[in-house]
Amino acid sequence: MSTQTKEFSKWRSLLWPIHKFELKKLLPMLLMFFCISFNYTILRDMKDSLVVTAGGSGAEAIPFLKFWGVLPAAIIFMLVYAKLSNKLSKPALFYATITPFIAFFAIFALVLYPAKDILHPNALADKLQTILPSGFLGFIAVFRNWTFSVFYVLSELWGSVVLSLLFWGFANDITKVTEAKRFYALFLTAANVALLVSGPTIRYFAKIRQNLPADIDPWGMTINKLMILVVAAGIVISICYHWINKNVLTDARFYSQEEQSTSKKKKPKLSMKESFMFLIRSKYLGLLAVLVIAYGISINLVEVTWKHQLKLQYPSSNDYLAFMGGFSFFTGMIAVFTTLFLGGNILRKFGWKTGALLTPIVLLVTGCAFLICVIFKGKITAIGTFSPLLIIVLLGAVQNILSKTCKYTFFDPTKEMAYIPLDQESKVKGKAAIDVVGARLGKSGGSLLQQGLILMFTIGNIAPYVAAIVLVIVAAWMTSANSLSKLFLEKSAESTDEKKPEAKSTQPATSSS
C-alpha cells in the first residue's frame, strides 16, 4: 500500500470510522437525530421570540416560566412516563410520548395563536400590573400570554424528552460501547448540520413580512410556516424509529434477540418513590445528576442576562427571531467543525474525563467575560456603527455559541456514554429522572435564583451576582466530573469483562468501506 493511500485511509478512519454493514443502522439514526435537532432549534428560537417580545413581557418572564411552568410539567411528565414504561412496550411508549408534542404544535399554529386576542386575559393582567410590585412583571407576563407560556413549556420539554430521553435512551439501548465511540460523534455532527439548515430557515421565514400585504400578520405567517416544518419533521422521526425497529433490531449483527427478550423480562417495575430512592443510593447517578443540574443552572443564568440585552436591541418579534436564526446558523457552523475534527478524536485520544471538563471550563471563561462587559457597560464606547449595546449583544452571542458548541461536541456525548455501562434498571429509571427532572431542575434552580435577584435588583442590575453564582456552580460541576470519570472507567471495565464471551461468538466479519 502506497504512503498516499495509507494517509487517505488514516484520515478517512478519523472522519468516517464506519464499516459498510453499519450504514443500515447508522443512517436512519442520523436522519432521526437530524430531524429532532432541527425541531429543537426552531422551537428554542421560537419560544424565546414569542415570550420575550410579546406584549407586556420581556426576558424577565423566562425565570418565572422555567420554575413555575417547566419544572412542574417535567415532574408530571416523569410520573406519567415511569407509569407508562411499566405498562407499554418500548415502541408504544415512544409513540405515546412524541405524538402529543406534534399534535400541540399543529394546534398552536392553526388555532391558539390566531385566537390569542380572545384567549389572553389582557384586561385582568393590566389590573394585576397596577396592584403588584414591578418585580412581578415577569409572573404577570406568563399569565397574560398563557398560550405562549404553554408553547414555551412544551418547546423546553422537547429538548429533554424527545432529544435526551427518547433518542439518547433508544441509542444507548441499542448501541454498544465500541460503537458509541464511533457513532456518537457523528450523531452530534448530524445535530450541528441541523443547526446549519434550521438557522437560515428561521431567518428566511422571519423576514417573510417583506413580501406580505399590509393586512397580513407577518408574525402569524412566520409561526404557521415554521410549525408546518416542525410537524413534518416529527412525522419523519416516527417513520425512522419504526424502520429501525423493523429492519435493524431484527438483524443479529446489530442487536441480539436474546438480549432483547431478556431485557423485556428484566424490565424494572419500580414505583416513583422507589425510583427516587434508587437514585439517591447511587453515587454514580448522583454525580451524573450534578453535571446535568450544574450545566442547566450555569447556562440559564448567563442566557437570561444576554436575552434581556437582546430584547433591548431587537424589540420586534421578527427581528428578534431573525437574529436568533443567524445565531443558530453560526452555532451549527462552528459546532460541525469542532465535532467533526475534535469531538470524537479528543474522546478517543484523551478520554472521557477531558471531554467532560471542557464544557465547564469554556462556559466559566466566556460567561464571566460577558458578564464583566455587562457590569461595565457604561464604560464601553461605540466602534463605528456598533453601539455599546450591540457590542454586548454580539459578545453574548459569541459566549453562547462557544458554550453550546462545547455542549454539543463534548458534554452531550460524555453524558450519554456514562449511561452505557449501567444496567437496564438504571438506564430507564435513572435516565428519566436525570434527563427530564434533573435538566429542568438545573434550569429551574437558576430561574429561582434569578427570580430572587430580579425582585431585589431588577433584571438590568443582576450581572455581578450572576457571575459569583456561576463561579460556585462550575466549581461543583468540575469536581463531580472528576469523581465520575473514575467510576465510569471502573464500570466500563466491568461491563466489558461481562460481555467478552458473547462478543467473541457474535462478532461479525466486516470490511471497511
C-alpha positions in Angstrom: 0.0 0.0 0.0 1.4 3.4 -1.0 2.1 6.2 1.5 -0.7 8.4 0.0 -3.2 5.5 0.3 -2.2 4.9 3.9 -2.6 8.7 4.7 -6.0 8.7 3.0 -7.1 5.7 4.9 -5.9 7.2 8.1 -7.9 10.5 7.5 -11.0 8.5 6.4 -10.9 6.4 9.6 -10.7 9.6 11.6 -13.6 11.4 9.9 -15.8 8.4 9.0 -14.8 5.4 11.2 -17.8 3.3 10.0 -18.0 -0.1 8.3 -20.2 -0.6 5.3 -22.6 -3.0 7.0 -23.1 -0.5 9.8 -24.8 2.1 7.4 -28.0 0.2 7.8 -28.1 1.1 11.4 -26.3 4.5 11.4 -28.0 6.3 8.5 -31.6 6.2 9.8 -30.4 7.1 13.3 -28.6 10.1 11.8 -31.7 11.2 10.0 -33.8 10.7 13.1 -31.3 12.8 15.2 -31.1 15.5 12.4 -34.9 15.9 12.5 -35.1 16.1 16.3 -32.3 18.7 16.4 -33.9 20.6 13.5 -37.1 20.9 15.5 -35.2 21.6 18.7 -33.5 24.7 17.1 -36.7 26.1 15.6 -38.7 25.6 18.9 -35.8 27.0 21.0 -35.6 30.2 18.9 -39.4 30.5 18.5 -40.3 30.1 22.2 -37.8 32.8 23.2 -39.1 35.2 20.5 -42.7 34.5 21.5 -42.2 35.2 25.2 -39.6 37.9 25.2 -41.2 40.1 22.5 -44.9 39.5 23.5 -46.9 42.5 24.7 -46.3 43.2 28.3 -43.5 40.7 28.5 -39.7 40.5 28.3 -36.7 38.4 29.3 -37.8 38.6 33.0 -40.7 36.2 32.2 -38.2 33.4 31.5 -37.2 32.6 35.1 -40.8 32.5 36.2 -41.8 30.3 33.3 -39.0 27.8 33.9 -39.7 27.5 37.6 -43.5 27.7 37.7 -44.1 26.1 34.3 -41.3 23.9 33.0 -40.3 22.3 36.3 -43.9 21.1 37.3 -44.5 19.9 33.8 -41.3 17.9 33.8 -42.2 16.3 37.1 -45.7 15.4 35.9 -44.2 14.0 32.7 -41.7 11.9 34.6 -44.5 10.5 36.8 -46.6 9.6 33.8 -43.6 8.3 31.8 -42.5 6.0 34.6 -46.0 4.5 34.9 -46.3 4.0 31.2 -42.8 2.5 30.9 -44.1 -0.4 33.2 -47.2 -0.9 31.0 -46.3 -0.2 27.4 -43.7 -1.8 25.0 -40.8 0.5 24.1 -42.2 1.3 20.6 -45.6 2.1 22.1 -44.0 4.3 24.8 -42.0 6.2 22.1 -45.1 6.9 20.0 -47.3 7.8 23.1 -44.6 10.3 24.1 -43.8 12.1 20.8 -47.4 12.3 19.4 -48.8 14.9 21.9 -45.9 17.2 21.0 -46.5 17.0 17.3 -50.3 17.5 17.8 -49.9 20.5 20.1 -47.5 22.4 17.7 -50.0 21.9 14.9 -52.9 23.1 17.1 -50.9 26.1 18.2 -50.3 27.4 14.7 -53.8 26.6 13.4 -56.0 27.5 16.5 -54.3 29.0 19.6 -52.2 31.8 18.0 -54.9 33.1 15.7 -57.2 33.3 18.7 -54.7 34.8 21.1 -56.6 38.1 21.4 -59.6 36.2 22.6 -57.8 33.7 24.8 -55.3 36.1 26.5 -56.7 37.8 29.7 -55.1 41.2 28.9 -57.6 43.3 31.0 -57.1 41.2 34.1 -53.3 41.2 33.6 -53.3 45.0 33.3 -55.2 45.3 36.6 -52.7 42.9 38.3 -49.9 45.1 37.0 -51.2 48.1 38.7 -51.6 46.2 42.1 -48.4 44.1 42.3 -44.8 45.4 42.6 -42.8 45.9 39.4 -40.7 42.8 40.2 -43.8 40.7 39.4 -43.9 41.8 35.8 -42.4 38.5 34.6 -45.0 36.5 36.5 -47.9 38.6 35.2 -46.5 38.2 31.6 -46.6 34.4 32.0 -50.3 34.6 32.9 -51.1 37.3 30.4 -49.7 35.3 27.4 -50.7 31.9 28.7 -50.8 30.2 25.2 -47.3 31.4 24.6 -46.3 30.1 28.0 -47.7 26.6 27.2 -45.8 26.7 23.9 -42.6 27.7 25.8 -43.0 24.8 28.3 -43.6 22.1 25.6 -40.7 23.5 23.5 -38.4 23.3 26.5 -39.6 19.7 27.2 -38.9 18.7 23.6 -35.2 19.0 24.3 -35.4 17.0 27.5 -38.0 14.4 26.4 -37.5 13.8 22.7 -33.9 14.7 22.4 -32.4 13.4 25.6 -34.8 10.8 26.8 -36.3 9.2 23.7 -33.5 9.4 21.2 -30.5 9.0 23.5 -32.3 6.4 25.6 -33.0 4.5 22.4 -29.4 4.9 21.1 -27.9 3.8 24.4 -30.2 0.8 24.5 -29.2 -0.5 21.0 -25.6 0.8 20.8 -22.5 -1.0 22.2 -19.7 0.9 23.9 -17.4 0.2 20.9 -20.0 1.6 18.5 -20.7 4.6 20.7 -17.1 5.8 20.5 -17.5 6.0 16.7 -21.2 6.7 16.3 -21.9 9.3 18.9 -19.6 12.0 17.4 -21.4 11.5 14.1 -24.8 11.9 15.8 -23.6 15.2 17.1 -22.4 16.2 13.6 -25.9 15.5 12.3 -27.3 17.8 15.1 -24.9 20.5 14.1 -25.8 20.1 10.4 -29.4 20.6 11.5 -28.3 23.9 13.0 -26.8 24.9 9.7 -30.1 24.1 7.9 -32.5 25.4 10.6 -30.7 28.7 11.1 -31.2 30.0 7.6 -34.7 28.5 7.5 -35.6 30.6 10.6 -34.1 33.7 9.1 -36.0 33.2 5.8 -39.4 32.9 7.4 -38.6 35.6 10.0 -38.1 38.0 7.1 -41.2 36.9 5.2 -43.0 40.1 6.2 -41.1 42.0 3.5 -43.2 40.2 0.8 -46.6 40.2 2.6 -49.6 42.6 2.1 -50.1 45.1 4.9 -53.3 43.3 6.2 -51.5 40.0 6.8 -49.9 39.3 10.3 -46.2 38.6 9.4 -45.5 37.0 12.8 -48.5 34.7 12.5 -47.4 33.7 9.0 -43.9 33.0 10.3 -45.3 30.8 13.1 -47.5 29.0 10.6 -44.8 28.1 8.2 -42.3 27.0 10.9 -44.8 24.8 12.6 -45.6 23.0 9.4 -41.9 22.1 9.2 -41.8 21.0 12.9 -44.8 18.7 12.4 -43.3 17.2 9.1 -40.0 16.6 10.9 -41.9 14.9 13.8 -43.6 12.5 11.3 -40.2 11.6 9.8 -38.8 10.9 13.3 -41.6 8.4 13.9 -41.0 6.8 10.5 -37.3 6.3 11.2 -38.0 4.8 14.6 -40.4 2.3 13.1 -37.9 1.4 10.3 -35.1 0.8 12.8 -37.3 -1.4 15.0 -38.5 -3.4 11.9 -35.2 -3.8 10.0 -32.3 -3.1 12.3 -33.2 -4.6 15.6 -34.2 -7.9 13.9 -30.6 -8.1 12.5 -28.3 -10.2 14.7 -25.3 -8.2 13.7 -26.7 -5.1 15.5 -29.0 -6.4 18.2 -29.2 -9.7 20.0 -32.7 -11.1 20.1 -31.8 -13.0 23.3 -30.6 -9.7 24.9 -33.8 -8.1 23.7 -36.1 -10.7 25.3 -34.0 -10.8 28.5 -34.2 -7.0 28.6 -38.0 -7.2 28.4 -38.2 -9.8 31.2 -35.9 -7.7 33.4 -37.9 -4.5 32.8 -37.9 -2.6 36.1 -41.3 -2.3 37.9 -40.3 0.3 40.5 -42.7 2.9 42.0 -41.8 6.5 41.8 -40.8 6.6 45.5 -38.6 3.5 44.9 -37.1 5.2 41.8 -36.0 8.3 43.7 -34.6 6.2 46.5 -32.7 4.2 43.9 -31.2 7.4 42.5 -30.3 8.7 46.0 -28.5 5.4 46.8 -26.5 5.5 43.6 -23.4 7.7 43.8 -22.8 7.2 40.1 -26.2 8.6 39.1 -25.9 11.3 41.8 -22.7 12.6 40.3 -24.2 12.5 36.8 -27.2 14.4 38.0 -24.9 17.1 39.4 -23.3 17.6 35.9 -26.7 18.0 34.3 -28.1 20.3 37.0 -24.9 22.4 37.1 -25.0 22.9 33.3 -28.7 23.9 33.5 -28.1 26.5 36.2 -25.0 28.0 34.7 -26.2 28.3 31.1 -29.6 29.6 32.2 -28.1 32.3 34.5 -25.9 33.7 31.7 -28.5 33.3 28.9 -31.3 35.3 30.6 -29.0 38.2 31.1 -28.0 38.0 27.4 -31.6 37.8 26.2 -32.5 40.9 28.2 -29.8 42.8 26.3 -31.0 41.2 23.0 -34.6 42.4 23.6 -33.4 45.9 24.1 -31.5 45.7 20.7 -34.3 43.9 18.8 -37.8 44.7 20.3 -39.6 43.4 17.1 -40.6 39.7 17.1 -39.5 39.1 13.5 -36.2 41.0 14.0 -35.5 39.1 17.3 -36.2 35.7 15.6 -34.1 36.7 12.5 -31.1 37.3 14.8 -31.7 34.0 16.6 -31.8 32.3 13.2 -28.3 33.7 12.4 -27.1 32.8 15.9 -28.2 29.2 15.3 -26.5 29.0 11.9 -23.2 30.2 13.3 -23.5 27.8 16.2 -24.0 25.0 13.8 -21.1 26.0 11.6 -18.6 26.1 14.4 -20.1 23.0 16.0 -19.8 21.0 12.8 -16.1 21.8 12.6 -15.4 21.0 16.2 -17.5 17.8 16.3 -16.0 16.5 13.0 -12.4 17.3 13.8 -12.2 17.5 17.5 -15.1 15.7 19.3 -14.6 12.0 18.6 -10.8 12.4 18.3 -10.4 14.1 21.7 -12.6 11.5 23.4 -10.6 8.6 21.8 -7.2 10.2 22.5 -7.6 11.9 25.8 -10.6 10.0 27.3 -13.9 10.7 29.0 -12.6 13.0 31.7 -11.0 15.5 29.3 -14.2 15.7 27.3 -16.4 16.1 30.4 -14.2 19.0 31.7 -14.0 21.1 28.5 -17.6 22.4 28.7 -17.5 23.8 32.3 -14.1 25.4 31.6 -15.3 27.2 28.4 -18.6 28.2 30.0 -16.8 29.7 33.0 -14.3 31.7 31.0 -16.7 33.0 28.3 -19.6 33.6 30.7 -17.6 35.6 33.2 -16.0 37.7 30.3 -19.5 38.5 29.0 -20.9 39.4 32.5 -18.0 41.7 33.2 -18.8 43.6 30.0 -22.4 43.9 31.1 -21.3 45.1 34.6 -19.1 47.8 33.0 -21.5 48.6 30.1 -21.3 52.3 30.7 -17.6 52.3 30.0 -17.8 50.7 26.6 -17.6 53.0 23.7 -19.1 52.6 20.2 -17.0 51.1 17.5 -18.0 52.6 14.1 -21.7 51.6 13.6 -21.6 49.2 16.5 -23.3 50.8 19.6 -22.2 49.6 23.1 -25.5 47.7 23.3 -24.9 45.9 20.0 -21.3 45.1 21.1 -22.6 43.4 24.3 -25.3 41.5 22.4 -22.6 40.2 19.9 -20.3 39.3 22.8 -23.1 37.4 24.5 -23.8 35.6 21.2 -20.2 34.5 20.9 -20.3 33.3 24.5 -23.5 31.4 23.9 -22.2 29.9 20.6 -19.0 28.6 22.3 -20.8 27.2 25.3 -23.4 25.4 23.1 -20.7 24.2 20.7 -18.9 22.6 23.7 -22.2 21.1 24.9 -23.0 19.5 21.6 -19.4 18.4 21.0 -18.3 17.2 24.4 -21.0 17.5 27.2 -23.7 15.5 25.4 -21.5 12.6 24.2 -19.8 12.2 27.5 -23.1 12.4 29.4 -24.7 9.8 27.1 -21.7 7.5 27.2 -21.9 7.5 31.0 -25.2 5.6 30.8 -23.9 2.8 28.6 -22.2 0.7 31.3 -25.3 0.8 33.6 -27.8 -2.0 34.0 -31.2 -1.7 32.4 -32.9 -0.6 35.6 -30.5 2.4 36.0 -30.8 3.3 32.3 -34.6 3.5 32.3 -35.4 5.0 35.7 -32.2 6.9 36.2 -32.1 8.5 32.8 -35.8 9.6 33.0 -35.2 11.3 36.4 -31.8 12.9 35.4 -32.6 14.0 31.9 -36.1 15.2 32.4 -36.3 16.4 36.0 -32.6 16.8 36.6 -32.2 19.0 33.5 -35.3 21.0 34.3 -34.3 21.3 38.0 -31.0 22.8 36.8 -32.7 25.4 34.7 -35.4 26.0 37.2 -32.9 26.3 40.0 -31.2 29.0 38.0 -34.6 30.6 37.4 -35.4 30.6 41.1 -32.1 32.3 41.8 -32.9 34.9 39.1 -36.4 35.5 40.4 -35.0 36.5 43.7 -32.3 38.7 42.1 -34.8 40.3 39.8 -37.3 41.0 42.7 -34.5 42.6 44.7 -32.4 44.4 42.0 -34.4 44.3 38.6 -33.1 42.3 35.7 -30.7 45.1 34.5 -28.6 45.0 37.7 -28.1 41.4 38.5 -24.9 40.7 36.4 -22.4 40.9 39.4 -24.4 38.4 41.5 -24.9 36.1 38.5 -21.1 36.0 37.9 -20.5 35.0 41.6 -23.1 32.2 41.4 -21.7 30.8 38.2 -18.2 30.6 39.7 -19.5 28.4 42.6 -21.7 26.2 40.4 -19.0 25.5 37.8 -16.5 24.6 40.6 -19.0 21.9 41.9 -19.5 20.8 38.3 -15.8 20.2 37.6 -15.4 18.4 41.0 -18.2 16.0 40.2 -17.0 15.3 36.7 -13.5 14.4 38.1 -15.1 11.9 40.5 -17.5 10.5 37.9 -14.7 9.8 35.5 -13.1 7.3 37.9 -16.4 5.4 38.4 -17.1 5.4 34.6 -13.8 3.7 33.9 -14.5 1.1 36.6 -18.0 0.3 35.3 -16.8 0.3 31.7 -14.2 -2.3 32.6 -16.7 -4.4 34.4 -19.2 -4.2 31.5 -16.5 -5.2 29.0 -15.4 -8.2 31.1 -19.0 -9.4 31.4 -19.6 -9.3 27.6 -16.3 -10.8 26.4 -17.6 -14.4 25.8 -20.7 -13.1 24.0 -18.7 -10.7 21.9 -16.4 -13.4 20.6 -19.4 -15.5 19.4 -21.4 -12.8 17.8 -18.8 -10.5 16.3 -19.5 -10.3 12.5 -16.8 -10.4 9.9 -16.6 -7.0 8.4 -14.6 -5.0 5.9 -14.1 -1.3 5.9 -15.9 0.7 3.2 
